[in-house]
Amino acid sequence: MSTTSPRPPAPPQRGPRQAAAPSRTPRVPYAPAPRRRPRWAMRTATTLSVVVLASAGIGHAVVSSLDADIARVDPFKDMKNRPPSGHGMNVLLVGTDGRDRISEQERQRYRLGGQPCHCTDTMMIVHLSQDRERASVVSLPRDSYVELPARTDPNTGRQRPAHPVKLNAAYAEGGPNLTVRTVESMTRLKIDHYLEVDFTTFMRTVDVLGGVQICTAAPLKDPFTGLDLAAGTHTLGGGEALQYVRSRHVDGASDFGRMKRQQRFLAALIERATSSRVLLNPMKFRDVTRAVLGSVRADQGFHTDELLDLGRAMRTFSPSSSEFATVPVAQAAFPVKGLGSTVKWDQVQADRLFRTLRDDRPLAARRPATAPDPTPTVEIPPARVRVQVENGTGTPGLGRRADTALAAAGFVTTKTPVDAKERGVRRTVVLYDPRWDRSARSLAAALPGSELRPVPGMGQTLRVIVGGDYRAVRAVRVRAPEQRQGPAQVVRGDEVACE
């Protein structure tokens, strides 16, 4: 009877950055680093690399060859006087509008035309607890007011004086390095890794996961991104998901509403990645890593070993382990000469929020889930919005009905609706002077599915051309949390419900 020689034992695998010396103290898994993309936002693919990739725990051989695909940046070059290290790990996730590898057909379908500005539209701090059992995601408004210190421009060698900017301008002026320096200065939180994600990465990753399911209690329609979702549950592919996290004109909350949708999408993304077995299949995991790692930018300390180390520690990660918040805001429309409207943080509450992250504590204790208020929020109260209603259809009395309904909702109508010059209008249109864009967003929020159309020089009175799609005016409420001081509003991943 023939025998087969036993296979020689495989040489032991080296752990992440592990030296041969057995006396070395085991290190806590310390992983994710930079990557590049969405505007999203996000938006987001937000903890994409940090959570989606890391949650697999697949063997080293499957992804080690992909390490070379990561584009490298050095966001920490020559940085001095940095904040002290806290507990856990902090990743700065930046979303950009890169779209170089998106086809012309996709550009048209998902409204991605025009030239990319190569700027940041989404910025989040992702904190992973030291025990790797919790992820806290804090959104930083792109229009946050910040004063950049005097510095030498590395490209020209010229001295630039200190000056105020919006947060997203830090990237435009000084790239990842100035972005990290600015965020650390504002938060006093040490950033351990930097990740840039663009449109391409976001779309391809969502597609390779088989789509992500989101739920909305009200229809979502944005003429700028092309988003058009009926109320209910939808499985979004990469293109539709990008429209969802980029949309700013579906309600009156503008960027604040968009950040909440980006957080909502991220919670759903984590649910998709951790509840299915898609990442436990080595070949599928390889496809996901290629989709993400092949088109991002990361700091030089992010490698496959760190990814796998973190992945082994996060096998039990779930949506209930995640929590989301936005920096507390004292004034959502803080005027600054030369900059326009900026977002001013509530510094006391913001300091408290970032101290909690530094101490590696949960942002909020678990609380009983409550049904969210589906009423759209707006910046400008209806009582401050003056409206002239015009009937753009052939239906007698439709203009009068819309005028009465808007007045009942609190808007200041002229009470003299007229027939529009345009006839046979199918979709209701809100015409407005760009100087009163926030008033226009409040009015559009009350008219579901309406189109916003700027008309420079039109003046303060807005015009509504009622179309054949008009059914009713919905109530709106003035957004308060971002206008007054208060603690951060925190939601856990498993508490996310329909909007």
N, C-alpha and C positions, 0 to 999 in steps of 0.2 A: 504494500500500500504506500503510495507516494505521499510525501509530506511537503508542505510549503514552508519555507523558512519564514519565521516571523518578521514582520516589517520593522525595521529599526525605528526606535522612538524618534519623533520629530524634535528638532532642537527647540528649546524653550523660546517663546516669543518674548521680545523685549517690550516692556511697557512704554508708554509715552515718555520720551526723553529719559528713559531709565538707564543709568549707568550699570556697569557690571558689579560694582561694589555692593555686597549684600547688606552692608551696614547702613545704607542710605535710608533715611526716614521716609516711609510711604507718603506720597503727596496726595492731597485732596484733588479729585478731578477738577481741572481748571481749564476750561476750554473756550468755546467759540470766539472767533475773531471776526474780522471784517468781511464784508461782502458788499456787493453793490446792487442796488437798484430801487424800486418803484417810487413814483411820485405819488405816489399815490395819492400813497400812498399812497399803500400802503399800502402805506399806507402798510404799507404797508406791506408784502411777504415778510412780515415783520419779525417774528422770531424764527423765521424760516430756517436759517442755518442753525440758529441756536436751539430751536426746539424740534423742528421737523427732522432735520438730519440727525440730531443728537439722540432722538428717541429710539433709534433702531437697535443699537448695540450689536451690529453685524461685525463679523471678523475683519481683521486688519487687511487681509489679502484682497477683499472686494474693493476697497476704496484707496488703498495706499498709492496706486498708480495715478490717482486723480489729483494728488497734491500739487503737481506741476501746473494744473489748469488754473489755479487761483492767481489772479492778478494781484500784485503786491503794491502797497503804499506804506509810507512811514509817517503815520500821523503823530508820532510821539518824538520826532526828531528835535533835538536841542531844547526840549521842554524842561523848565526849571521851576522850583517852588510849587510843585504839584501838591494837591491835597493828599493827606495820609491815606494809606490803604485801609479799607474797612473789611468787613467779613463778606464772604460770597464773591460774586463776580459781576461786573458791570460792563455791558456791551452797548456802545452807541450805534444804533441802527439808523442809517441815513438812506432816504429814498430819492433817487434822481430820475430825470426824464429821458435817460438814454434809450434810443429806439433804433439803433443802427441796423440790427438784424431782424427787424420786423418787416414783413412783406408789405408792398404797396396796397394789396387787397385788405390786409389787416388794418393798415393805417386808416383807410377809408371807412371800413366797417365799424371800427371802434373809435372814430374821431381822433386819430393821433397825427393829424396833418400838421404842417408847419415845421419850423426848425427847432430842435431841442435847445434849451437854454443852458443845459448842463449845470443846472442849479438844483438846490434841494427844496422839495416841497413837503417832505415828511421827515420828522426827526423823533426818535423814541429812545429812551433809555430802558434796556432790558436788564433787570437784576435777577440773577440766579442765586438762590440761597446756597450757603456753604454745604448743606447736606443734600443739595440738588433735589429737594422735594417741593420747591415753590419757585415760580417765576412771577416777578412783578414788572409790569410794563407801564411806563409813564410817558405820555405824549407831551412834546414840547411844541407849542404853537409856533408856526413858521414866522409869524409877524411879531414875535416877542420883542419888546424893546430891550436893547443892550447897548452899552458903550464900549466900543473896541479901544483898547489902550494904544498909545503911541507905539509904533513899531517900524522896523525896516522892511520894506517890500523886498522879498527874496528874488523877484524877477527883475526889478529895475535898480535895486540897491538904494532907492530913495527913502527918506524918512517920511513916514505918514503920521500926521498928528492924531491924537485921540479924537474920535467922532462917534456920534450915535448912529446905529443901524438897526434894521430888523434882523432877527436871528439868522434867517436863511441867507443873508448877504455875507455872513462870515465865510461860507464855502466859496462864494463867488470871488471874494477878495483874497482869500488865503488857502483855499482847498481844505483837505482833511485836517491838516495840522492846525490851522487857525480855528476850524470848527471845534476840534477837541479842546483846545485851549479856552475857547469861549464858553463851551458847555461846562467845563470844569470850574471856571471862574464864577459862573452863575449859580452852580449847584453845590460847589465845594465837595463834589463827589469824584473820586478818582475813576477814570475810564480805563478798563483793563484791555478791552478789545474794540476794534472799529470795523464796521461792516457797511458796505455800500451795495445797494440793490437797485436795479433799473427795471424798466418796463419789460424787457425781454426775459429777465430772470423770473419775474413775478408770473408772467403768463405761462411760461414753459413749466414751471414748478407746479402750478395749479393743475395744468393739463395732465402732467405725468402722475399726479395723485388721483386722477379720475374726477376732478371737480370738487367743489366745496359747497355744502348746503347752507343757505341762509334763509331767514324768515323775516318777513316784513308785514306789519299789521295794516299799513296804508300803502297805496300805490306810490312808486318812486319813479319820477320822470325828470330827466335833466337834458335839455336840448343841446347843451354844450358837449357833454360826453356821449350822448345817445342812449344813456341808461333809460330803460322803459320796463319796469317790473310791476306786475299786478300784485295786489295784496295776496299773501300766502307764502308758501315754501318753494324755493327754487334751488336747483343744483347749478351753480355757475361754473362755466369753463374759464380758461385763463383770460380771454378777451372780455367776457361779461364781468368777471371778478375785477378786472382792472377798471372798468367803467364804474363799478360799485364803489371802489375805494377812492376814486378820483373825484366823484361828483360833489359839487359844492352848491348846486342850485336846486336841490329837491325840496328844500324848506328854507326858512329864514335864518337858520343857524350858521350858514356859511361854513367857515373852516372848523368851528366847534362841532357842528353836526357831522362834518366829514371825518374828524378825528374819532368821534364815537362810532361811526360806521367802520372805520379801519380797525378799531379795537374789537368790534363785534365780529368782523371777518376773521381777525386773528384767533379769537376764541373758537370759531367754527373750524378754522384751519387746524388748530391743535386737536380738536375733537376728531377730525378726519384722520390726522396722522397717528393718533394714539388708540383710537377705537377699532380701526380696521387692521388687517394683517398685511397691508400693502408694504410696509417697511420691513417686515420680517422675511420677505422674500429677497434673497441676496441679489437677484437680477433686477428686481424692481427697485431695490435700494440703490443699486448702482445707477439706474436711470435717473432717480431723484437727485443723487449727488452730482451727476453730470449736468443735469438741468440747472442746478444751483451753482455749483463750483465753477462751471465753465464760463460764467458771465458775471462775476462779481469782483469786487476789490476788497482785500482784507489786509489787516496789519501783518507784519512779518512774524508775529508770534503764533499765528493761527495755522496749525498743521493737522494732518490726518490723525496723528497720535492723540492730540488734544480732543479731536472730534470723537474718536472711538472711546477714549477715557470717559468723556462726559456721557456718551451714549450708554455705556455700561451702568453708569450711576443713575440714569434716568429711565430705566426700563419701566418703572411704575408710574411715570409721569402721566397726568390726566388733566382734563379741563378744570376740575375742582382745585388743582394745584396752581392755577393761574389767576392773576388779579390785574385789573386795568384801572388807570386813573389819568387825569390830565392835570398839569400844574395849576394850582389854585390861582385865580385871576382876580385882581382888584378892579381893573378897568379894561373892558374889552375893546374900547375905541379911544385910546389915549392919543390925543393929537400931538404930533412933533413936527416942528417946522422943517420942511425939506423932505420929510418922510411920509407925511400924511397920517393915517390912522394906524396906531400900533397897539399891541397887547401888553398891558402892564401887569406884572405878576403881583400877587399878594405875598410880599416877601416873608412875612412872619409865618404864614401857613406853608409857603413853599419850603422855607428852611426846615420846618417841622417834617414835611414829607420826605425830603432828602436825608434828614438825620435818621429817619426810620429805615430807609434803605441802607444807609451807612452802618447802622446797628444790626442789619440783617433780620429785621422784624417784619411781620405781615403789615400791610398798609391798613387793613381794617379787619376787625373781628367778624366772624361769620354771623350773618343776620338772616332772619326769615325773609324769604323771597316775597316781594310785593309786585303787584301788577303795575307795569309802567304806564304813565299817562300818555296816550297816543296823540294828544293835541300838539300840533306843530308849534315850535317855539320861534319867536322872531326878536330881532334887536329893537326895532322901532315900533312903538305902540300904534295900533290902528287909529287912535284919536289924533295922531300927528301926521296922518297920511291923507292928503286931499286927492280926490278921484273924480274924473269925468268919465262917465260910462257911455259907450256907443254900441249900437246894435249892428253887428256885421252880418246878420242873417236876414232871411225873409220872414222870420217868425214874428208876427205883430206882438208888441208888449214885452218881448224878451229883455230888452234893455231896461225897461222899467222894473221888471222883476229882479234883475241883477243889481240895479241901483238900490232897491229896497233891502235886498239881502245883505249887501255890503254895509249899508248904513246900520242895519241891525247888528252886524258883527263889530261895529264900533268905528268904521272908516268914515271920514268926512267927505261925503259925496256932494256933488253940486245940486242933486235932486232934480236935475233937468237933463235926463238922458236924451241922446239924439241918435239919428241914423248915421252910421259910418259911411264914408265915401266908398270904402271897399264893401262889396256885397258877396255873399256866398262864402264867408269866412268859415272855415271848418274848425280851426283851433283858436281858442281865446288867446289874445295877445295883450301883454302889458307893455306900453310904451313909456319910457322914462328918460329924464335927463341924467347922465352918468353921475352928476353931482348928488343926486338923491337915490343912489343905487341901493342903499340899505332899506329905504322906504319901499322901493320897488320889490325887493325880496320879501318884505312883510306882506305886500299885496298879493304877490304870486303864490305865497304859501296858503293864502285863503282861497285861491282859485286852482284847484288840483289840475295838473297837466297843462297849465298855461305857459306861453312862451314869453320870455323876457327879451325886449328889443330896445336897445339904447337909441335915443334921439338927442344928440347934443344940442343945447340951447333951447330945449323945450320948456324949461322952467320947472317950478316946484310941483305944479299940478300934474298928476299921472293920468294917463288915458288907458282905459280898458276897452278893447274892441271885443265884444262878446261873440264867440264863435258857436258853431253847431255842437261842439262837444260840451258846452256849458250845461251843468246839471244843478249845482248848488254851490253856495259859499260855505266853507268850513271855518269853524272857530279857530283862533290862534291865541297863544299866550305869550307874554313878554318873557324872554329868557332872563332869569334872575341870577343863578349861581355864578355866572361869569362876570356879573356886574358888581357884586358885593363881596366883601371879605368872608371867608368861611373855609372849612376844611375841604380837602380834596374829596371828590365824589368817586368812590371806589366800587367796582363791580367785579365779582369772580366769574371765571369762565363758565362755570356750571349754573350761574344765575342769569346768564344772558337769555332773554326771551325775545319775542317779536317786538319790533320798535313800536 
